[in-house]
Amino acid sequence: MTSLSVEMLAADAVEPITSAGNAQLGIAVLAGIAVIVLLITKFKMHAFLALTIGSLALGSFAGAAPAKTIASFTAGLGSTVAGVGVLIALGAILGKLLADSGGADQIVDTILAKTSRRAMPWAMVLIASIIGLPLFFEVGIVLMIPVVLLVAKRGNYSLMRIGIPALAGLSVMHGLIPPHPGPLVAIDALGANLGVTLALGVLVAVPTVIIAGPVFSRYAARWVDIKAPETMIPQRPAEDLDRRPSFGATLATILLPVVLMLVKALVEIVVDDPEQGFQRVTDVIGSPLIALLAAVIVGMFTLGRAAGFTKARLSTTVEKSLAPIAGVLLIVGAGGGFKQTLIDAGVGQMILDFSESWSIPALLLGWLIAVAIRLATGSATVATISAAGLVAPLAAGMSTSHVALLVLAVGAGSLFFSHVNDAGFWLVKEYFGMDVGQTVKTWSVMETIISVVSLAFIMLLSLIL
C-alpha cells in the first residue's frame, strides 16, 4: 500500500469505518476485547501484539473493510506515540538520572533519618509518592521495594505496615497524576487541560493515598502478618560514587515539571488572556514537553554532575534509560490504535446513545468501563487508553474541570482490583514472599480501595465545581 493511499484511508477514518448497527458493534467490541484478553492471559502474548490483533478482530467483527481498519489502527498508533512518546522518553531519562546518581537514596535516607517509628508508614507513603512522580510504576516498585524490605527488617516492622503505604503512593501516582503514560493518553484522547487535570488529580490523590496507604496498612498487617523474606532482602553493591546530590537539589529537580505545569494552570485561571505576554510564557514553560525537558536538563547538573558524572557517563545514562521503554511505547501506541479503531467504528457514539438511555453520569460510566477493561486485561494503561477512547464523545460540551474529572475517573477505574492477569500482582507477590491468597487480601484490596475512594472524591468535586 502506498503512503498516499494510507493517507487517504486515514482521512476517511474520520467517518465511521462501518455502517453496522449498535447490536453488531456491541458484539464486535466484546469480541475484540475478548481476543485481547485471551491472547494476554491464555497464550501469554505481549500486549502490543494482542492489541494489534484485537484491533483487527474488532474491525472484522464490525464488518469494516480490512484496509480501513488498518488505516484507523495505524493512524491511532501514530498520533498516540506522537502525543506522548517524547514525554515518556523524557520521564525515563529523569528516572534513570534519579536512580543512578544516588538521588533517590538521598531522599530515602534523609526522610528515614528524621522519622520516628510511629510515623514510618507516613514516611513511606511520602517517599513513594515523591519517587513515583517521574517514574513508571514498575520502575518505582523496583526502586522502592528494596528500601521497604530493608526498613521492615531493620525496624522489625510487619512488612505490610511499611509496604502497603509505599505501594499505595506509587499506584496513585501511576493512575491519577500526569506525566504518567495512562493519564497523559487520557488527557490527549479527551482533550483535557493538563494543568487542571494535574491540580485536581493532586486534590484527589492526597486523601486517597492516606486512606489506602497508612490507614489500610493497619488492617492489612493484621490479615497478613509477615516479616521481610530473607531471600529477597537486597545486598547493595559497593558504592561507586564519590558523592551524592543533596536532598534539596534532588527534591527540587523531581518537583520542577510538576511546579511548571501547575503554574501554567494557575495563570490560565487567574489571567485568562492567551494574548497576555506572561501567560504566553507560562503556556510554553508549563507545557509537558518543555517542563519535562527542563527537568532533564536541570537534572543533568543537579543530579548527574553533582554525583561526579562525566559527560560520557551522562550520555551513557541517557542511552540506557531509553532502551527499556521501547515496550512501553509500543503498548501505549497499540492501545491508541485500538482506541482509534473503536472510535472510527462508531463505538463511541454507541456508548453515548446507551449512556443517555441508562441515565448514568458520565464520570461513573467512564469509571465502570475502565474497571471492566482492567479486570479483563490486567493492564491499567490499556484500561485507561481504551476507556478514554470509548467515553471521548461524552467530553463534548463539558466544562474544562469536568473533562479533567472524567480523565481522573477513567484513571481511577483502571486501578480496580489487580489480580492474576496483572504483572504488578506477581511482582508484589514475589518480592514480599506472599502466596496468591495473601496478595489478594493486601495488594488487590489496596488497589480496589484506591479506585473506589478516588471515584468518591471525584464525584464530590463534580458537585462542587
C-alpha positions in Angstrom: 0.0 0.0 0.0 1.4 3.4 -1.0 1.8 6.2 1.5 -0.7 8.2 -0.4 -3.4 5.5 -0.1 -2.7 5.2 3.6 -3.1 8.9 4.0 -6.4 8.8 2.0 -7.7 5.9 4.2 -6.6 7.7 7.3 -8.6 10.7 6.2 -11.6 8.5 5.5 -11.3 7.1 9.0 -12.8 10.4 10.4 -16.1 8.9 9.2 -17.3 5.6 10.6 -15.5 2.8 9.0 -18.6 0.6 9.1 -22.3 1.1 9.0 -23.0 -1.7 11.5 -25.9 -1.2 13.9 -25.4 -0.9 17.7 -26.0 -4.6 18.3 -23.3 -5.7 15.9 -21.0 -3.0 17.2 -21.6 -4.2 20.8 -20.8 -7.7 19.8 -17.7 -6.5 17.9 -16.4 -4.6 21.0 -16.9 -7.6 23.3 -15.2 -9.9 20.7 -12.3 -7.6 20.2 -11.7 -7.2 23.9 -12.2 -11.0 24.4 -9.4 -11.6 21.8 -7.1 -9.3 23.6 -7.8 -10.9 27.0 -7.4 -14.4 25.6 -4.1 -13.6 23.9 -2.7 -11.9 27.0 -4.0 -14.3 29.6 -4.2 -17.7 27.9 -1.4 -17.5 25.3 0.8 -15.1 27.3 1.2 -12.9 24.2 2.9 -9.5 24.5 0.3 -6.7 25.0 1.5 -4.9 21.8 0.7 -7.9 19.6 -2.5 -8.7 21.4 -3.8 -5.1 21.0 -2.8 -5.1 17.3 -4.6 -8.4 16.6 -7.6 -7.4 18.8 -8.0 -4.2 16.8 -8.0 -6.1 13.5 -10.5 -8.5 15.0 -12.7 -5.7 16.2 -12.9 -4.2 12.7 -13.6 -7.6 11.2 -16.5 -8.4 13.6 -17.9 -4.9 13.0 -17.9 -5.5 9.2 -15.4 -2.9 8.3 -13.1 -3.2 5.3 -9.7 -4.5 6.3 -7.9 -1.6 4.7 -9.9 0.9 6.6 -9.4 -0.9 9.9 -5.6 -1.0 9.3 -5.7 2.8 8.5 -7.6 3.5 11.7 -5.2 1.5 13.8 -2.0 2.9 12.3 -3.4 6.5 12.5 -4.3 6.0 16.2 -0.9 4.4 16.9 1.0 7.2 15.2 -1.0 10.1 16.8 -0.7 8.5 20.3 3.1 8.0 20.0 3.5 11.5 18.6 1.5 12.9 21.5 3.1 11.1 24.4 6.1 9.3 23.1 8.6 12.1 23.8 7.1 12.7 27.2 7.6 9.0 28.1 11.2 9.2 26.9 11.9 12.3 29.0 10.3 10.8 32.0 12.5 7.7 31.6 15.7 9.8 31.4 14.8 11.7 34.5 14.0 8.5 36.4 17.4 7.0 35.3 19.3 10.1 36.4 17.5 9.9 39.8 18.4 6.3 40.3 22.0 6.2 39.0 23.1 9.4 40.7 22.0 8.2 44.2 19.4 11.0 44.4 16.7 8.5 45.2 18.8 7.0 48.0 19.4 10.5 49.3 15.7 11.3 49.6 15.1 8.0 51.3 18.0 8.2 53.8 17.2 11.8 54.7 13.5 11.2 55.4 14.1 7.9 57.3 16.8 9.6 59.5 14.2 12.1 60.7 11.3 9.7 61.1 10.0 8.1 64.3 8.8 4.5 64.4 5.2 5.6 64.7 5.4 7.9 61.7 7.3 5.4 59.5 4.2 4.3 57.4 3.5 8.0 56.7 7.2 8.5 55.7 7.0 5.5 53.3 3.9 6.9 51.6 5.5 10.3 51.3 8.8 8.8 49.8 6.9 6.6 47.4 4.7 9.5 46.2 7.7 11.7 45.6 9.7 9.0 43.9 6.7 7.9 41.9 6.1 11.4 40.3 8.6 11.0 37.4 8.9 7.2 37.4 6.9 4.4 35.7 5.1 2.2 38.2 7.3 -0.8 37.6 10.5 1.3 37.9 9.1 2.7 41.2 8.4 -0.7 42.6 11.9 -2.0 41.7 13.3 1.2 43.3 11.1 1.2 46.5 10.7 -2.5 47.4 14.4 -3.0 48.4 14.0 0.1 50.7 10.8 -1.3 52.1 12.3 -4.7 52.8 15.4 -3.1 54.5 13.3 -0.8 56.6 11.0 -3.6 57.7 13.9 -5.8 58.7 15.9 -3.0 60.4 13.0 -1.7 62.4 11.3 -5.1 63.0 8.1 -3.9 61.3 5.3 -6.0 59.8 6.1 -6.0 56.1 2.5 -4.9 55.3 2.7 -1.9 57.7 5.6 -0.5 55.7 4.9 -2.0 52.2 1.2 -1.1 51.7 1.8 2.7 52.1 4.7 2.6 49.6 2.7 0.6 47.1 -0.3 3.0 47.5 1.9 6.0 46.9 3.3 4.5 43.7 -0.1 3.3 42.4 -2.0 6.5 43.0 0.7 8.5 41.1 0.6 6.0 38.3 -3.2 6.1 37.9 -4.1 9.7 38.5 -1.1 12.1 38.1 0.5 13.1 34.7 3.2 12.8 33.3 2.5 9.0 33.7 1.6 7.5 30.4 -2.0 6.5 31.2 -3.2 9.9 32.4 -1.3 11.6 29.6 -3.0 9.5 26.9 -6.5 10.0 28.5 -5.8 13.8 28.6 -4.9 13.6 24.9 -7.9 11.5 24.0 -10.5 13.6 25.8 -8.9 17.0 25.0 -8.5 17.8 28.7 -6.4 20.6 30.1 -3.2 19.0 31.6 -2.7 21.7 34.2 -6.2 21.5 35.5 -6.1 17.7 35.5 -2.9 17.7 37.4 -4.2 20.1 40.0 -7.5 18.2 40.5 -5.5 14.9 40.4 -3.4 16.1 43.4 -6.6 17.1 45.3 -8.0 13.6 44.8 -4.7 11.8 45.3 -3.8 13.2 48.7 -6.8 11.8 50.7 -6.9 8.7 48.6 -3.3 7.7 49.3 -3.8 8.4 53.0 -6.8 6.0 53.2 -5.4 3.3 51.0 -1.8 3.6 52.5 -1.2 4.3 56.2 -4.8 3.7 57.3 -5.5 0.5 55.3 -2.0 -0.9 56.2 -3.1 -1.3 59.8 -5.7 -3.9 58.7 -3.5 -5.4 56.1 -0.8 -6.0 58.7 -3.4 -7.9 60.9 -4.7 -10.0 57.9 -1.2 -10.9 56.6 1.4 -10.6 59.4 4.7 -11.4 57.7 8.3 -10.3 58.0 10.5 -9.3 55.2 11.7 -12.5 53.4 15.4 -13.0 53.9 16.0 -14.3 50.4 14.6 -11.1 48.9 16.4 -8.5 51.1 18.9 -6.9 48.7 22.6 -6.9 49.2 23.5 -3.5 48.0 26.6 -3.3 45.7 29.6 -1.4 46.8 29.0 2.3 46.2 30.9 3.6 43.2 30.0 7.2 43.6 32.3 9.7 45.4 29.3 11.9 46.3 25.6 12.1 46.0 23.3 15.0 45.1 21.8 16.9 48.1 18.3 16.3 49.3 17.1 19.7 48.4 18.5 19.7 44.9 17.1 16.2 44.2 13.6 17.1 45.5 13.6 20.4 43.6 14.5 18.6 40.4 11.8 16.0 40.8 9.1 18.6 41.5 10.2 21.1 38.8 8.0 19.7 36.0 5.0 19.5 38.3 5.5 23.1 39.6 5.9 24.4 36.0 2.6 22.7 34.9 0.8 23.9 38.0 2.0 27.5 37.4 0.6 27.3 33.8 -2.8 26.1 35.2 -2.9 28.8 37.8 -2.0 31.6 35.4 -4.8 30.3 33.0 -7.3 30.6 35.8 -6.1 34.0 37.2 -5.1 35.8 34.0 -7.3 34.1 31.4 -5.9 36.1 28.5 -3.9 34.0 25.9 -2.6 37.1 24.3 -1.1 38.4 27.5 2.7 38.2 27.5 3.1 36.5 30.9 0.5 33.8 30.1 2.2 33.2 26.7 5.4 32.5 28.6 3.8 30.2 31.1 1.9 28.4 28.3 5.3 27.5 26.9 7.3 26.6 30.0 4.3 24.8 31.5 3.7 22.6 28.5 4.5 18.9 29.3 7.3 18.7 26.8 9.2 21.8 27.9 8.5 21.1 31.7 10.0 17.6 31.5 12.8 18.7 29.1 13.7 21.4 31.6 13.8 18.9 34.5 16.0 16.6 32.5 18.5 19.4 31.6 18.5 20.7 35.2 18.8 17.1 36.5 22.0 16.5 34.4 23.6 19.2 36.6 21.8 18.8 40.0 21.8 15.0 39.9 24.4 13.8 37.3 27.2 16.4 37.7 26.6 16.6 41.4 27.3 12.9 41.7 30.5 13.3 39.8 29.3 12.0 36.4 31.5 12.8 33.4 29.9 13.9 30.1 30.5 10.3 28.8 28.7 8.8 31.8 25.8 11.2 31.5 25.5 10.2 27.8 25.6 6.5 28.8 22.9 7.0 31.5 20.6 8.7 28.9 21.2 5.9 26.4 20.5 3.2 28.9 17.3 4.9 30.0 15.7 4.7 26.6 16.1 1.0 25.8 13.7 -0.3 28.4 10.8 1.9 27.4 10.5 0.5 23.9 7.9 -2.0 25.1 6.0 0.7 26.9 5.9 2.9 23.8 4.7 0.1 21.7 2.0 -0.9 24.1 0.8 2.7 24.6 0.9 3.2 20.8 -1.1 0.0 20.1 -3.5 1.0 22.8 -4.0 4.2 20.9 -4.6 2.3 17.7 -7.2 0.1 19.4 -8.8 3.3 20.8 -8.9 4.9 17.3 -10.4 1.7 15.8 -13.1 1.8 18.5 -13.8 5.5 17.7 -13.8 5.1 13.9 -16.1 2.1 14.1 -18.7 4.3 15.8 -18.4 2.6 19.2 -18.1 6.0 21.0 -21.4 7.1 19.6 -23.0 3.8 20.6 -21.8 4.2 24.1 -23.1 7.8 24.1 -26.5 6.6 22.9 -26.6 3.9 25.6 -25.5 6.2 28.3 -28.4 8.6 27.5 -30.9 5.8 27.9 -29.2 4.4 31.1 -29.1 7.9 32.7 -25.6 7.0 34.2 -23.5 10.0 35.0 -20.6 10.4 32.5 -18.0 10.2 35.3 -19.4 6.9 36.7 -19.7 5.5 33.1 -16.1 6.2 32.4 -15.1 4.6 35.7 -17.2 1.5 35.0 -15.8 1.0 31.5 -12.2 1.3 32.8 -13.0 -1.2 35.6 -14.3 -3.7 33.1 -11.3 -3.5 30.8 -8.9 -3.5 33.8 -10.5 -6.7 35.2 -10.3 -8.3 31.8 -6.8 -7.4 30.6 -4.9 -6.7 33.9 -3.3 -3.6 32.4 -4.1 -0.2 33.9 -2.6 1.6 30.9 -4.7 -0.5 28.4 -7.8 0.1 30.5 -7.1 3.9 30.6 -6.4 4.2 26.9 -9.4 2.0 25.8 -11.9 3.6 28.2 -10.8 7.1 27.2 -11.5 6.3 23.6 -14.9 4.9 24.4 -16.1 7.9 26.5 -14.5 10.6 24.4 -17.8 11.7 22.9 -19.1 12.3 26.4 -16.5 15.1 26.9 -18.0 17.2 24.2 -19.7 20.2 25.8 -18.3 19.5 29.2 -16.6 22.3 31.2 -12.8 22.2 31.5 -12.9 21.0 35.1 -15.4 18.2 34.3 -13.3 16.9 31.4 -10.4 16.8 33.8 -12.5 14.8 36.3 -13.6 12.4 33.5 -9.8 11.7 32.9 -9.4 11.1 36.6 -12.5 8.8 36.7 -11.1 6.7 33.9 -7.7 6.6 35.7 -9.3 5.6 39.0 -11.3 2.7 37.3 -8.1 1.5 35.7 -6.6 0.6 39.1 -9.5 -1.5 40.3 -8.7 -5.0 41.8 -5.4 -6.1 40.3 -5.3 -9.9 40.1 -3.5 -12.7 38.4 -3.5 -11.2 34.9 -1.6 -8.2 36.1 2.2 -8.2 36.1 2.3 -6.0 39.1 0.4 -8.6 41.1 3.2 -11.2 40.6 5.9 -8.6 41.2 4.5 -7.7 44.6 3.8 -11.4 45.5 7.4 -12.5 44.7 9.1 -9.5 46.3 7.1 -9.8 49.5 7.2 -13.6 49.7 3.4 -14.0 49.8 1.1 -16.6 48.4 -1.7 -15.8 46.0 -4.3 -15.5 48.7 -2.2 -13.2 50.8 -1.5 -11.0 47.8 -5.2 -10.7 47.0 -6.0 -9.7 50.7 -3.4 -7.0 50.7 -2.3 -5.7 47.2 -5.6 -6.4 45.4 -7.8 -5.0 48.1 -5.5 -1.9 48.3 -5.9 -1.3 44.6 -9.7 -1.6 44.9 -9.7 0.9 47.8 -7.7 3.4 45.7 -10.1 3.0 42.8 -13.3 3.4 44.8 -12.1 6.1 47.2 -10.8 8.1 44.2 -14.2 7.9 42.5 -15.9 9.1 45.6 -13.7 12.2 45.8 -14.1 12.8 42.0 -17.9 12.7 42.3 -17.7 15.0 45.3 -15.6 17.5 43.3 -18.0 17.3 40.4 -20.7 18.6 42.7 -18.6 21.4 44.0 -17.0 22.6 40.7 
